[in-house]
Amino acid sequence: MYKAFLIKYSEIGIKGKNRYIFEDALVRNIEKALTRVDGEFQVTKEQGRIFVEALSDDYDYDETCDALTKVFGIAAICPTELVEDKSWDNVCKKVCEFVDRQYDDKNFTFKVMAKRSDKSYPLKSPEIGREMGAVLLKAYPEMKVDVHKPEVYITVEIRAHAYIYSKTIPGPGGMPVGSSGKAMLLLSGGIDSPVAGYMISRRGVKIDAVYFHAPPYTSDRAKKKVVDLARKISVYTGSIKLHVINFTEIQMAIYEKCPHDELTIIMRRYMMRIAEKLALESDCLGLITGESIGQVASQTMQSLRSTNEVCELPVYRPLVAFDKQDIIEISEKIDTFETSILPYEDCCTIFVAKHPVTKPNVSVIRKSETKLEDVIDEMLERAYETEEIIEIEPE
């Protein structure tokens, strides 16, 4: 029955004169998401509304709804019956038929919500709601009106056509990806970083990602795991350019030349330096990490200060105040959890000191890094030269 979907947004509606920029970004992202669904669609913008219309009868309704629920910026999706003949008698007839098809048991309370964008229509919005309620009560006496807390809202919108809907599917909310710039995600094979990428994209940020690979200590299966995680979040974030950096040589130099209790902090500082260089080359406006205060030794306030010190770009940490269970629940929701817990270790977990420093002194860490001065520049250059770029597209 449904050939159209009314797309509702929330925050975009308060953007004032710039609203059209966010609306246009949302339309583009909806169109991209629907390319993964069988069928042909038309996405249009009309007076504070976005409509998706299926142009073929053989489109997959469930796949279409699923694709739309992964587009950031959408607050709600309303499967809608489109009525081309919007004459009052025909609209009344179609609304009655709509209710009859949708609700076998009509013993419920309802309220008719009416919106009239076509100001030439003979009835105003309050009149449409009132008269349509009377029509429904006459057709189905078991239904009862409740204007305060109805069990069902039946909405009729009069525009170029008439639109009828009563079902609302929650969208992911947030802002359209790409409307807030771009940032570089430090993506590992753990639970946290994919969730951080998802959450920052929900605020409209387009993401690239960098993964630090350490063969032979980390296997190709560990890299594949990260690629799989990137592909899973790309369903929400859009395409991702994944930079794979061979970190083994740098990691071994740190292990051999620096105090072992400082290994994690120094390693993390070089990861941030590399990520920032890649970010600047890719026109990114910041870095993204999955760090949460106090979760591990490298995520104490002192440790975060130490890693921040090597960056000029801002570091965004959307999980900074989350408990681990909070993060796990989101990872399950976005289908990354089962992949994240596969037993293929990344370089962050392979080289971990037995007793890592939890309150590093920045001046002490800087002094330890001087032990790398004779080799680190050449190692960094080799890491950049051997970089692998993988283009991740949502499936």
Secondary structure, DSSP 8 states (H G I E B T S, - for coil): ---EEEEE-SGGGG-GGGHHHHHHHHHHHHHHHHTTSSS-EEEEEETTEEEEEE-STT--HHHHHHHHTTSTT--EEEEEEEES---HHHHHHHHHHHHHHH-S---SEEEEEEEE--TTSSS-HHHHHHHHHHHHHHH-TT-EE-SSS-SEEEEEEESSSEEEE---EE---SB-TTTT-EEEEE--SSSHHHHHHHHHHTBT-EEEEEEEE-TTTS-HHHHHHHHHHHHHHHHHH--EEEEEEE-HHHHHHHHHHS-GGGHHHHHHHHHHHHHHHHHHHTT-S-EE----TTSSGGGSHHHHHHHHTT-SS-EE-TTTT--HHHHHHHHHHTT-HHHHTSS---HHHHS--SS--SS--HHHHHHHHGGGTTTHHHHHHHHHHT-EEEEE---
